[in-house]
Each structure stands twice: as structure tokens, then as C-alpha cells.
Amino acid sequence: IKTVEPNTIKTTCAYCGVGCGITATVHDVDKRLITVQGDEQHPSNFGRLCSKGTALADTLTLDDRLLSPMYKGEKISWDRAIKETADQFNTIIQQHGPDAVAFYISGQLLTEDYYVANKLMKGFIGSSNIDTNSRLCMASPTVAHKRAFGSDTVPGCYDDFDHAELIVLTGSNTAWCHPIIFQRIKKAKENNPALKVVVIDPRETETCAIADLHLPIQSGTDAFLFNGLLAQLSKAQKLDLDYIDQNVEGFVDTLSSAIESASDIRNVADICGLSEADIHTFYEWFSGTNKVISAYSQGINQSSSGTDKVNAIINVHLATGRIGKIGAGPFSLTGQPNAMGGREVGGLANQLAAHMDFTEDNINRLSRFWQSDVVSSSPGLKAVDLFDAIEDGRVKAVWIMATSPVDSLPNANKVKTALEKCQFVAVSDCMQHTDTTQYAHMLLPALGWGEKDGTVTNSERRISRQRAVLPAPGEAKSDWWIITQVAKAMGFEKSFPYQSAHEIFKEHTQLSAFENTLDIDDSTLTKRDFNLSALTTLNQQQYHKLTPIQWPVTSESPKGTTRMFEDGYYFTPSGKAQMITVVPRQPKAPLSKEYPLILNTGRIRDQWHTMSRTALAPQLNNHKAEPFVELHPADATRHNIADGELVLASTAYGEMIARADVNKGQKPGHIFIPMHWTEQLSSKGRVGALVNPATDPLSGQPESKHTPAMVKPY
Ligand code: SF4
């Protein structure tokens, strides 16, 4: 535990999955005046912060903060808000059953908030209709990890980027979306000029500034490229047959399928829209380098075949033994600060708490631990399906927490219709006016960054404390408190006795350790990856002072675990990793004469999600002031569009107005529109309305990188 000045508090950034540590200094509590710096002692960022993290102190205004509970537009007391919310949910459950209600939550919640939300829905309401906006972000890697490793485990750590000799960044504009990882790679390249970086992305993004090779791949064809790599590694006899023999299953079938789909490099080049020479270079670099990291993000995940794409990447690492070793491994770059914490406590509709799947043993285990006989026994509705079910009336009450699905979900106009029809909509948020709060019957004022207290888990499995820097404004309360009060009012008083985030964290650690041993004499006991057994005795003071630590944290690894799978043991029944046969599939929605362009959506450097916080910092709005459409000069000419003019972008689902940015970095046939603008900020600039609702059949993650679209002058 490090000593800090009395008015400085160590906490973590509110934004991306890098999970940077911050030292906040409070200058004037009443004026909410603080300054922030990178925490030099935090092992995930060592003092570095990007533009968004640096500007956090400028986002603490109370302008438009939701400061009181409100019901149908009128301020009401907390007592009434809690009773009304509980009564509405109970009435609908009594009339229509537990699956008629739902929670839609967020990677912006802290782990403790997430834990109680999941416990209430899956453990006591008895439905699994709880899903999170992490579905839009990390659902595909979650399923792929489970298929390959038997568990949702990220094998490596950020330290590996310092030791790698080849870093493959695929579907990731790391420079803008995970800037501190990008800076780390840049530094590693300065320290080791032999380090090569390959960027695989249809766009020539800012990340290409450090690329030794950029592969401007045709949208959606990544699995062909990685299957081709596997076939080529085999042909060049660069597979690690000893590693495969000892630690891997499924090799023969996976390899023969890869050879069938992608052994001809000329064919791979055609499908992927790349030159044969570039593909040869990539394959040669990969096969000739032992320390390879393949880091991937939304360009891989947000696809109707996202799970398969992730497995195609993992396959080449398993087949070459480049996993569980310093400087080597597949690496999922998570989008949100607590996308991983949410997965740990069962925030996704298709998994239970503590990384348990819906097996009979796990359901019984949870029933014993929570002392509930109504633990949900099957997966619930994933995000897109959930809002479809609201729209068609199967789900009649929804509680949305810390997210704005009216902006961020695909086919977002349908989400509006769904909420308009919904019998009861509760929204917990720190902002009063968002595109989603306007549909709420009940508004519940929640704490924001700088006021909350709890933990988050970043992309390298590192749990860090997020600490309150300022007191709660108005009547705002922590999300865990709000959920706990509603749970009590619904009749579950004994099971939700929490008085602090610490008490919830303690229960969370105890559940992770509950019956979590490997005992070959008892088939009901299995070892699970997520285990915090060495933290179960943490008292309030120790929790308060908890320093960043990577799970698992057990008696064998009391200081945490830097790297997983070093011993070649995986969490599958056989203990071996699974190579997964991947038959590449093209995106679901084909292009047409009417919609001949591929719409790709994503983040920009200085904004976060729907901008409810980042737009409050003037310096962040200077980077890009309004919604824009990037398109290649050839497409601009074809569609009579001049750089800087207003254009109408449309798809089969909706349309928006944005300014044309004619840009050679865009691949011909592809357009890019940022995801951030809302109707509140730009009345016709909401891209979610344009995105097609196709999803991956395994993960339910939407295909936000590929919607057939058209642009024309406005
Ligand atoms: Fe770090 Fe991400 Fe925050 Fe930037 S946005 S400071 S990279 S956690």
C-alpha cells in the first residue's frame, strides 16, 4: 500500500479497458475542483494517461445531472421510487412470470454493482434476462475463450507487449481506442527496433503510424486470413507439434478445414482484398518469430462470425505453442473499464456468476451459496433479442442502468419503439437528459465517476479500486445501493443485507472460491479459472487499501497471476486446449445496388460512448466537432460528394446527416462513421439507427462493422 498525500486519492479511469490508474487531488470539494494525473505506481499505465483520462477533472460539472428520483417527470422521494419500482416489477412477475422483466446494464458499472444486479435477476427473480452493453463489445471473445480454453480467460498481460518481437493488431485502432497500450508498443519499438508491428484493418488508421506492414483487409474476411496462416504454418513445418501433442485437442480437424478454406494464398488475397506479397510477408514474419502477440478488438468481435474469427486467431497461437509464454499470446483488448468485471459476476445473459456456465452442478452450487431455490436454470435474452422481446411485448418491464441503448444498439429506432411500448421502464443514470432517459417512467439518480466506490477489472485481468474522490451530489446513490433497496422492497431482504461495497466484494470473492477445487474423486467439483480465494478475508480497511492485482488470487498465487496457461493446463474436462474448426463466413447482409457501400462504425480519439461525460470537457470537443463520414476519394467521385459537404448516409434501417471527410485512408467501398453522437447532441447524427441488427449466432454480438449503406449529397 503506497502512502499518498491526505487530499490525493488513487483511483482508475472511467473509460477504456486499459484501466489506467489515476491519482486525483481534491482542491475544493464544494466547487468539485480536482486535478488528475496518471498513477506512476499503477502497473497498467505507469503514470501515462491519454487525452480522455487527462480531461476527467473537467467533466465533473453538475449541469444536467440527475439529482433526485423522478417518476413520470415529477420529483419523488427515494422511498417512493424504490417502492414503485419494486411494486411494478413484482406485479408483472406475478401476472406474467419472471421472464417478463429484464435488466439491461453496462460495463460502466463497478463489479459490486454488477454483482448485486445479477444476483437479484438470476438468483431471486429467477430469470436470466439480464444483459449488458458488453454484449456489443466482448461477447465474441468470451465464447471463443470458453471454446478454446474451457474458460473466459485472457492468457497474457500488458507486460507481454514489452517483450514481443512481432505484434499483430487486428481490428483495433489501438492509437485511438486503447492509447496507453499504443504508447507502450511505440516505446517497445523504440527500445527494440527489431520489433515488427502488423496492422490488419480496412482503414489506414492512426495506428498505422507504427506499422511495418498494414493489411487493408476487406471487411469481414479475417477468418480466411488466419485460416490461411494456419495452413501456411503447417506447410512450412512451423507448427509446435510437441506442444500440440501435450496440450491441444482438435488439431487434425481444424488444420484440414483451414487447408480446405484457405491453403491457396492467391485465393486468400482475392477474398481479403490484399496483395499476395503482403500476405506472404505477414505469414513469414509470423512463422519466423516466436514471441508474437495477436491483439484484437471490435473489428474482429463485432461480426456475425466474431466468435469464429477469435478462434481462428487463437488456433494459430495454440498450434505454434505461442501462448502462456512471455511476449506471446492472443490478446483481447476490451472496450470498457469493467467489461471484464461484468463477465466475472455473470452480467451476460448466457452465463452465471463467477464464470460458471448453466450446468446443473453450477445451478445447484449457486442455489446453495445464495440459499435460493429459484436460481435461473437457462440463459436469458441477449441484448438485441432482449429489445426485440420488449418491442413485441414478451418483456413488459426493463431496468436500464448506466447506458443508452437508444443510441448504441443496432437498429436503434426499433429500440425507441420498444421503450415507447414497454409497460414500465426504469433508468438509473447520472444524467437527466439522454436519448434513453426520455423513455423512462422512473429515473433513479446514480453516482458518476469520482463519486463511486468499488472495483473494476481491466483487459489484463487486473482488479483495481475505483475510489470516491467527491461526495455524492444531491440525492444520487451508488448503483449497488439502489439495486439492494429495490431487492429488499421486492421481498428479498435477507439476501441483500449490504451496507458497503466491501461487503459485496467479499461475497463475490467467497463465491469465486466456493467449491472451486480440482477433485478427481468427485465429478461435481471442477476447477474454475476465476478464483479470488486469497482475498476472501479482506477486511474493510484492507479493501479500502487494495492495490491492483491480477486474478486468479489464490494460496498458490497470493500476489495474483501475471500470465495464464504457463503450465499448459486449460480449464477443459481433459485439461487440454481446444483448436476449433473455423469455416469462414462472409458478413450476413450482402451489398446491393441500393446500398453498395460497407458502413463501419467505431470510436474516435477524444470521445467516449455517447459523450455524456467527454462532451463536458471543451478540449475534447475540439478534436472532431460533429458527426462525419469518412469515404475514399473514388467513392466520393462516384457519389458526387465533395470533401466537407453535408451528406445523407442511409441503410435499410435508418438515415443520418454528417459531414463528408474524403480520405485516402478509407478502403474503397467502405465508409466509416463514429458511434458517439446522440440525438441530444446532433438531431440527425445518430449512427446506431443505421446499423443492421445481424448478430453472431454463438455470442449474440451485433455486426456493427458491416452494414450495406449509401451516401449522397444532402
Ligand atoms: Fe487509460 Fe483508456 Fe483512460 Fe485513456 S481512456 S487514460 S487509455 S483507461
Residues whose N, C-alpha, C, O or C-beta is under 5 A from the ligand:
A	BS01	SF4	C13 Y15 C16 V18 G19 C20 L49 C50 K52 G53 H178 P179 I180
